[in-house]
């Protein structure tokens, strides 16, 4: 075994970083043990090695540490965590340590939190449907097994409620396949963390889920490890145990803020809005751990949630996330102010893999046409509302007024549903047909005649449905 060398040649401490001089044989990403004068041990990781100097990030923070009485040992391996099926039903902190008053899981399975690179050729194309029970997602922005579909939110909007509802209701329609949820929260307040735990516990979902929480009062550097720890367990369950795993990550903006803080402490040249130039590749190292592998029954589906500062979708975090992921679900401030839950925007939202996981054999044969027609009709509603704001609603044609009524009904009956309401895909599509039946048949130009004849509801029947 290599001889463990203790270094006392510390040059300075900057935020969560320690700079060590005169090191030899140290590798990037190597785990470090830090001992202070009271013999307490903290854990860190090597971020940078430059000739004989190393930069170490301390997971527990550097508060109370002093250069004069500190010793550092490099232990020669990367950060690993124990993984096992027994971790389901448990609550952990951001570093994977239990916080539910139960003992640490004992297992010989140790996995590197950075994961292993996946050959793109070995990836299986995502095609299977995941039902969230939320019509705005299932009907128009369908989540596909193995996809990464982020939710873009704004300050004060109910993204936490939506995250908990998805975690509670998400299911696959093939009952014989194991499905589990892993929930990771970064930089959240204690009351928000308590809400997530209680929500999953009361619904019974926690028994086959795992929760990783990095609270707001924890060292910010911990937030950089939390999603990787959660995804390491997800990879074990998916690719070693053959389970289908849904990973919900919130809030990725807090993660990026910690990355910016770390970059500033290292003295790096900032890029857009002060974020490091490698923000894209760092986010990709997290998002690209979703997917399916050839010859493996399991899968990892990701729903990252991020808040857009000032509702700015061009901000670097949502902007780069949109490039890496396969679509986005956008929460709209206007719908939120109308009291509509969930306030999922009809037009900016998009699921790029939706077309491959819906239709006959997945959801229902009319799904794609219904979604396309709802998008087209709602887009026309937006244009007519803009016109009405200029000329007045009384100057609109009868057809335009019909579209206005459709728009109101679409928002209040299709997009809107209660936090406790869990709609099946059949219910979602039936409500969609109720909305489309408010329009004349000749306006349904994206739907074939056979489906119109089969599902279109007459005006009288529509009124009865609305009652």
C-alpha positions as CSV (number, residue, x, y, z in Angstrom):
1,X,0.0,0.0,0.0
2,X,1.2,3.5,-0.7
3,X,2.5,5.5,2.2
4,X,0.0,8.2,3.2
5,X,1.7,11.6,3.4
6,X,0.4,14.4,5.6
7,X,1.0,17.9,4.2
8,X,1.2,21.1,6.4
9,X,2.3,23.3,3.5
10,X,-0.9,25.3,3.2
11,X,-0.6,28.7,1.5
12,X,-4.1,30.1,1.9
13,X,-7.8,29.5,2.5
14,X,-10.4,31.1,0.1
15,X,-14.0,30.5,0.7
16,X,-14.5,26.7,0.5
17,X,-11.1,26.2,-1.0
18,X,-7.7,25.3,0.5
19,X,-4.4,25.8,-1.5
20,X,-1.7,23.3,-0.7
21,X,1.9,23.7,-1.9
22,X,4.7,21.1,-2.5
23,X,2.4,18.1,-3.3
24,X,3.6,15.1,-5.2
25,X,1.7,12.4,-7.0
26,X,-1.8,13.9,-6.5
27,X,-4.5,13.2,-9.0
28,X,-7.5,15.4,-10.1
29,X,-10.6,14.5,-8.2
30,X,-8.7,12.7,-5.4
31,X,-10.4,12.6,-2.0
32,X,-8.7,14.5,0.8
33,X,-8.9,14.3,4.6
34,X,-8.4,17.5,6.5
35,X,-7.5,17.5,10.2
36,X,-7.6,20.6,12.3
37,X,-6.0,21.2,15.7
38,X,-8.8,19.4,17.6
39,X,-8.4,16.3,15.4
40,X,-11.8,16.7,13.8
41,X,-11.8,15.2,10.2
42,X,-13.3,16.9,7.2
43,X,-13.5,15.6,3.7
44,X,-12.5,17.4,0.5
45,X,-11.8,16.8,-3.1
46,X,-8.9,17.9,-5.4
47,X,-10.2,20.4,-7.9
48,X,-7.0,21.4,-9.6
49,X,-3.3,20.2,-9.7
50,X,-0.7,22.6,-11.1
51,X,2.9,21.2,-10.9
52,X,3.4,21.1,-7.1
53,X,0.3,22.9,-6.1
54,X,-3.2,21.5,-5.4
55,X,-6.5,23.2,-4.9
56,X,-8.9,21.4,-2.5
57,X,-12.6,22.0,-2.0
58,X,-13.9,21.2,1.5
59,X,-17.4,19.6,1.5
60,X,-18.2,20.7,5.1
61,X,-16.8,24.2,4.5
62,X,-13.7,25.9,5.9
63,X,-15.2,27.7,8.8
64,X,-13.0,27.4,11.9
65,X,-10.0,26.1,10.0
66,X,-6.6,27.7,10.4
67,X,-3.5,27.3,8.2
68,X,-1.2,27.0,11.2
69,X,-2.7,23.9,12.8
70,X,-4.1,22.0,9.8
71,X,-2.9,18.8,8.2
72,X,-4.0,17.4,4.8
73,X,-3.8,13.8,3.5
74,X,-4.5,12.7,0.0
75,X,-6.0,9.2,0.1
76,X,-5.5,8.2,-3.6
77,X,-9.0,7.6,-4.8
78,X,-12.1,9.5,-6.0
79,X,-15.2,10.1,-3.9
80,X,-17.3,7.0,-3.6
81,X,-20.6,6.2,-1.9
82,X,-22.2,2.9,-0.8
83,X,-25.2,2.0,-3.0
84,X,-27.8,-0.6,-2.3
85,X,-31.6,-1.2,-2.8
86,X,-31.9,-0.7,1.0
87,X,-31.4,3.0,0.4
88,X,-34.9,3.2,-0.9
89,X,-37.3,4.6,1.7
90,X,-34.5,6.6,3.2
91,X,-33.6,10.3,3.6
92,X,-29.9,11.5,3.1
93,X,-28.0,14.8,3.2
94,X,-26.3,16.1,0.1
95,X,-23.2,13.9,0.6
96,X,-25.2,10.7,1.0
97,X,-25.1,10.5,4.8
98,X,-28.4,9.3,6.4
99,X,-30.4,12.0,8.3
100,X,-33.5,10.0,9.1
101,X,-32.1,8.6,12.4
102,X,-31.5,5.2,10.8
103,X,-28.0,3.6,10.4
104,X,-25.8,3.9,7.3
105,X,-26.4,1.3,4.7
106,X,-23.8,-1.5,4.9
107,X,-22.8,-2.8,1.5
108,X,-19.7,-3.7,-0.5
109,X,-21.1,-1.9,-3.5
110,X,-19.1,1.4,-3.8
111,X,-19.6,3.7,-6.8
112,X,-17.7,6.7,-8.0
113,X,-20.0,9.7,-7.7
114,X,-18.8,11.0,-11.1
115,X,-20.1,8.0,-12.9
116,X,-18.6,6.3,-15.9
117,X,-18.5,7.7,-19.4
118,X,-21.1,6.0,-21.7
119,X,-20.4,5.2,-25.3
120,X,-23.1,6.9,-27.3
121,X,-23.4,3.9,-29.5
122,X,-24.5,1.8,-26.5
123,X,-27.5,4.1,-25.8
124,X,-31.0,3.0,-26.5
125,X,-33.4,5.5,-28.0
126,X,-36.1,6.6,-25.5
127,X,-39.6,5.5,-26.5
128,X,-41.8,4.5,-23.6
129,X,-44.4,6.9,-21.9
130,X,-44.2,8.0,-18.3
131,X,-47.6,9.2,-16.9
132,X,-47.3,12.1,-14.5
133,X,-51.0,12.6,-14.0
134,X,-50.7,16.2,-15.0
135,X,-52.6,17.0,-18.3
136,X,-50.4,19.8,-19.4
137,X,-47.4,17.5,-19.4
138,X,-49.0,14.1,-20.4
139,X,-51.2,15.6,-23.1
140,X,-48.9,18.2,-24.7
141,X,-45.4,17.8,-23.4
142,X,-45.2,14.1,-22.8
143,X,-42.3,12.7,-20.6
144,X,-40.6,9.7,-22.2
145,X,-38.6,7.1,-20.3
146,X,-34.9,7.9,-20.5
147,X,-35.5,11.6,-21.4
148,X,-34.2,14.7,-19.7
149,X,-37.1,17.2,-19.5
150,X,-36.4,20.3,-17.4
151,X,-39.0,22.6,-15.8
152,X,-38.2,26.3,-16.1
153,X,-39.8,28.3,-13.3
154,X,-39.7,31.8,-11.8
155,X,-39.4,33.1,-8.3
156,X,-42.6,32.5,-6.2
157,X,-44.1,30.1,-8.7
158,X,-45.2,26.6,-7.6
159,X,-42.4,24.5,-9.0
160,X,-42.0,22.8,-5.6
161,X,-45.6,21.7,-5.7
162,X,-45.3,20.4,-9.2
163,X,-42.1,18.6,-8.3
164,X,-43.8,16.9,-5.4
165,X,-46.9,16.1,-7.5
166,X,-44.7,14.5,-10.2
167,X,-42.8,12.5,-7.6
168,X,-46.0,11.3,-6.0
169,X,-48.0,10.5,-9.2
170,X,-45.4,9.4,-11.8
171,X,-45.8,5.9,-13.0
172,X,-45.3,3.6,-16.0
173,X,-48.2,1.8,-17.5
174,X,-46.4,-1.6,-17.6
175,X,-47.2,-2.8,-14.1
176,X,-44.7,-5.7,-14.2
177,X,-41.7,-3.3,-14.3
178,X,-40.2,-1.8,-11.2
179,X,-40.4,2.0,-11.0
180,X,-38.8,4.3,-8.4
181,X,-38.2,8.0,-7.7
182,X,-35.0,9.7,-6.5
183,X,-35.5,13.2,-5.3
184,X,-32.5,15.6,-4.9
185,X,-32.9,19.1,-3.5
186,X,-30.1,21.7,-3.4
187,X,-30.1,24.9,-1.4
188,X,-33.6,24.5,-0.1
189,X,-35.0,25.8,3.2
190,X,-35.9,23.5,6.0
191,X,-39.7,24.0,5.5
192,X,-39.4,23.1,1.8
193,X,-37.4,20.0,2.6
194,X,-40.0,19.0,5.3
195,X,-42.7,19.5,2.7
196,X,-41.1,17.1,0.2
197,X,-40.5,14.5,2.9
198,X,-44.1,14.7,4.2
199,X,-45.6,14.7,0.8
200,X,-43.8,11.5,-0.3
201,X,-44.3,9.9,3.1
202,X,-48.1,10.6,3.3
203,X,-48.7,9.2,-0.2
204,X,-46.7,6.0,0.5
205,X,-44.2,6.8,-2.3
206,X,-41.3,7.2,0.1
207,X,-41.2,3.5,0.7
208,X,-39.8,3.0,-2.9
209,X,-38.0,6.3,-3.2
210,X,-34.8,8.0,-1.9
211,X,-34.4,11.7,-0.9
212,X,-31.2,13.6,-0.9
213,X,-31.4,17.1,0.7
214,X,-28.7,19.8,0.8
215,X,-30.3,22.5,2.9
216,X,-29.7,26.2,2.5
217,X,-27.6,26.4,5.7
218,X,-25.3,23.6,4.5
219,X,-22.0,24.6,2.9
220,X,-22.7,25.7,-0.6
221,X,-20.0,23.3,-1.9
222,X,-22.2,20.4,-0.9
223,X,-24.7,21.4,-3.6
224,X,-22.1,20.5,-6.3
225,X,-22.0,16.9,-5.0
226,X,-25.7,16.3,-4.3
227,X,-27.0,15.7,-7.8
228,X,-24.0,13.4,-8.5
229,X,-24.7,11.4,-5.4
230,X,-28.3,11.0,-6.3
231,X,-27.5,10.0,-9.9
232,X,-24.9,7.4,-8.7
233,X,-27.7,5.6,-6.8
234,X,-29.9,6.0,-9.8
235,X,-27.3,4.4,-12.1
236,X,-26.9,1.4,-9.7
237,X,-30.7,0.9,-9.5
238,X,-31.2,1.3,-13.2
239,X,-28.2,-0.5,-14.8
240,X,-27.4,-3.0,-12.1
241,X,-30.8,-3.8,-10.7
242,X,-32.9,-3.2,-13.9
243,X,-35.3,-0.6,-12.4
244,X,-36.8,2.4,-14.1
245,X,-35.8,5.5,-12.2
246,X,-37.2,9.0,-12.3
247,X,-34.7,11.6,-10.9
248,X,-36.0,15.0,-9.9
249,X,-33.4,17.7,-9.3
250,X,-34.3,21.0,-7.7
251,X,-33.1,23.7,-7.9
252,X,-30.4,23.6,-10.5
253,X,-30.0,27.4,-10.3
254,X,-28.8,27.0,-6.8
255,X,-26.3,24.4,-8.1
256,X,-25.0,26.9,-10.7
257,X,-24.7,29.6,-8.1
258,X,-22.4,27.4,-6.0
259,X,-20.4,26.7,-9.2
260,X,-20.0,30.4,-9.8
261,X,-19.0,30.9,-6.1
262,X,-16.4,28.2,-6.4
263,X,-15.1,29.6,-9.7
264,X,-14.7,33.1,-8.2
265,X,-12.8,31.6,-5.2
266,X,-10.4,30.0,-7.6
267,X,-9.8,33.3,-9.4
268,X,-11.0,32.1,-12.7
269,X,-11.9,34.5,-15.5
270,X,-15.7,34.8,-15.5
271,X,-17.9,34.3,-18.5
272,X,-21.6,35.2,-19.0
273,X,-23.1,36.9,-15.9
274,X,-20.1,35.8,-13.9
275,X,-20.6,32.0,-14.4
276,X,-17.5,30.0,-15.4
277,X,-16.8,29.2,-19.0
278,X,-17.2,25.5,-18.4
279,X,-20.8,25.8,-17.1
280,X,-22.1,24.1,-20.2
281,X,-19.9,21.0,-19.9
282,X,-20.4,20.9,-16.1
283,X,-24.2,20.8,-16.6
284,X,-23.8,18.2,-19.4
285,X,-21.9,16.0,-17.0
286,X,-25.1,15.8,-14.9
287,X,-27.8,15.8,-17.6
288,X,-26.1,13.2,-19.8
289,X,-26.3,10.6,-17.0
290,X,-30.0,10.1,-18.0
291,X,-31.0,7.5,-20.7
292,X,-31.2,3.9,-21.5
293,X,-28.5,1.4,-22.4
294,X,-28.7,-1.4,-25.0
295,X,-29.2,-4.8,-23.3
296,X,-30.2,-3.3,-20.0
297,X,-33.8,-3.3,-18.8
298,X,-33.5,-0.2,-16.6
299,X,-33.6,3.5,-17.4
300,X,-32.9,6.9,-15.9
301,X,-35.3,9.8,-16.6
302,X,-34.4,13.3,-15.4
303,X,-36.7,16.2,-14.5
304,X,-34.3,19.0,-13.5
305,X,-36.1,22.1,-12.1
306,X,-34.5,25.5,-12.2
307,X,-35.7,29.0,-11.4
308,X,-35.1,31.7,-14.0
309,X,-33.8,35.0,-12.5
310,X,-36.4,37.8,-13.4
311,X,-38.2,35.1,-15.5
312,X,-35.5,35.5,-18.1
313,X,-35.4,32.4,-20.2
314,X,-32.3,33.7,-22.0
315,X,-30.4,33.6,-18.6
316,X,-27.3,31.3,-18.9
317,X,-28.7,28.6,-16.7
318,X,-31.9,27.9,-18.6
319,X,-30.3,28.8,-21.9
320,X,-27.6,26.2,-21.6
321,X,-29.9,23.7,-20.1
322,X,-32.2,24.0,-23.1
323,X,-29.3,23.1,-25.4
324,X,-28.4,19.9,-23.5
325,X,-31.9,18.6,-22.7
326,X,-34.7,17.3,-24.9
327,X,-37.2,20.2,-24.5
328,X,-38.5,22.2,-21.5
329,X,-41.6,22.8,-19.5
330,X,-42.1,26.5,-18.9
331,X,-44.2,28.0,-16.1
332,X,-45.9,31.2,-17.1
333,X,-46.3,34.2,-14.8
334,X,-49.6,35.3,-16.5
335,X,-51.3,31.9,-15.9
336,X,-50.0,31.9,-12.3
337,X,-51.5,35.4,-11.7
338,X,-54.8,34.0,-13.0
339,X,-54.8,31.4,-10.2
340,X,-54.2,28.5,-12.6
341,X,-52.3,25.5,-11.3
342,X,-50.1,24.2,-12.7
343,X,-49.3,27.4,-14.7
344,X,-47.6,25.5,-17.5
345,X,-47.3,27.7,-20.6
346,X,-48.9,26.2,-23.6
347,X,-46.6,27.5,-26.3
348,X,-43.0,27.9,-25.0
349,X,-43.1,24.3,-23.6
350,X,-41.9,21.5,-25.7
351,X,-41.0,17.8,-25.4
352,X,-38.7,16.9,-28.3
353,X,-39.1,13.1,-27.8
354,X,-42.9,13.2,-27.4
355,X,-43.6,12.0,-30.9
356,X,-41.7,8.7,-30.3
357,X,-43.5,7.7,-27.1
358,X,-47.2,8.4,-27.9
359,X,-49.8,7.0,-30.1
360,X,-51.0,3.4,-30.7
361,X,-49.2,1.0,-28.3
362,X,-48.0,3.7,-26.0
363,X,-50.9,6.1,-25.1
364,X,-53.8,6.3,-27.6
365,X,-53.9,6.5,-31.4
366,X,-55.3,10.1,-31.4
367,X,-52.8,11.6,-29.0
368,X,-50.4,13.2,-31.5
369,X,-53.2,14.8,-33.5
370,X,-55.0,16.1,-30.4
371,X,-51.8,17.7,-29.0
372,X,-51.0,19.3,-32.3
373,X,-54.5,20.7,-32.7
374,X,-54.5,22.1,-29.1
375,X,-51.2,23.8,-29.7
376,X,-52.4,25.3,-33.0
377,X,-55.7,26.5,-31.5
378,X,-54.1,28.0,-28.4
379,X,-51.6,29.8,-30.6
380,X,-54.5,31.4,-32.5
381,X,-56.1,32.3,-29.1
382,X,-52.9,34.2,-28.2
383,X,-53.0,36.2,-31.5
384,X,-56.7,37.0,-31.1
385,X,-56.2,38.2,-27.5
386,X,-53.5,40.6,-28.7
387,X,-55.8,41.9,-31.4
388,X,-58.7,42.3,-28.9
389,X,-56.4,44.3,-26.7
390,X,-56.1,46.8,-29.5
391,X,-59.6,46.9,-31.2
392,X,-61.7,45.6,-28.3
393,X,-63.4,42.2,-28.0
394,X,-66.7,43.5,-29.4
395,X,-65.0,44.1,-32.8
396,X,-64.0,40.5,-33.2
397,X,-65.7,38.1,-35.6
398,X,-67.9,35.3,-34.3
399,X,-65.2,32.7,-35.0
400,X,-62.6,34.8,-33.1
401,X,-65.0,35.0,-30.2
402,X,-65.4,31.2,-30.3
403,X,-61.6,30.9,-30.1
404,X,-61.7,33.3,-27.1
405,X,-64.2,31.0,-25.3
406,X,-62.0,28.0,-26.2
407,X,-58.9,29.7,-24.8
408,X,-60.6,30.4,-21.4
409,X,-62.0,26.8,-21.2
410,X,-58.6,25.4,-22.2
411,X,-56.8,27.2,-19.4
412,X,-59.5,26.6,-16.8
413,X,-60.4,22.9,-17.6
414,X,-57.4,21.4,-19.4
415,X,-54.3,23.1,-18.0
416,X,-55.8,23.7,-14.6
417,X,-56.2,20.8,-12.1
418,X,-55.8,20.4,-8.4
419,X,-52.6,19.4,-6.6
420,X,-54.3,16.2,-5.5
421,X,-55.8,15.3,-8.9
422,X,-54.2,12.5,-10.8
423,X,-55.5,12.2,-14.3
424,X,-54.9,9.1,-16.5
425,X,-53.8,9.7,-20.1
426,X,-57.3,8.7,-21.3
427,X,-58.9,11.3,-19.0
428,X,-56.5,13.9,-20.3
429,X,-57.3,13.1,-24.0
430,X,-61.0,13.1,-23.3
431,X,-60.8,16.6,-21.7
432,X,-58.8,17.6,-24.8
433,X,-61.6,16.5,-27.1
434,X,-64.1,18.4,-24.9
435,X,-62.0,21.6,-25.5
436,X,-61.7,21.0,-29.2
437,X,-65.4,20.4,-29.5
438,X,-65.9,24.0,-28.6
439,X,-64.5,24.8,-32.1
440,X,-66.3,24.1,-35.4
441,X,-65.4,20.8,-37.0
442,X,-63.8,22.6,-40.0
443,X,-61.3,24.3,-37.7
444,X,-59.8,20.9,-36.7
445,X,-57.5,20.7,-39.7
446,X,-54.7,18.8,-37.8
447,X,-57.0,15.8,-37.0
448,X,-58.1,13.1,-39.5
449,X,-61.8,12.7,-40.3
450,X,-62.0,9.3,-38.7
451,X,-60.9,10.6,-35.3
452,X,-63.2,13.6,-35.5
453,X,-66.1,11.3,-36.3
454,X,-65.2,9.1,-33.3
455,X,-64.3,11.6,-30.6
456,X,-65.9,15.0,-31.6
457,X,-68.6,16.0,-29.1
458,X,-71.6,17.9,-30.4
459,X,-72.5,21.3,-28.9
460,X,-75.3,19.9,-26.8
461,X,-73.0,17.1,-25.4
462,X,-70.3,19.6,-24.7
463,X,-72.6,21.8,-22.6
464,X,-73.6,18.7,-20.6
465,X,-69.9,17.8,-20.1
466,X,-69.2,21.3,-18.8
467,X,-72.1,21.1,-16.4
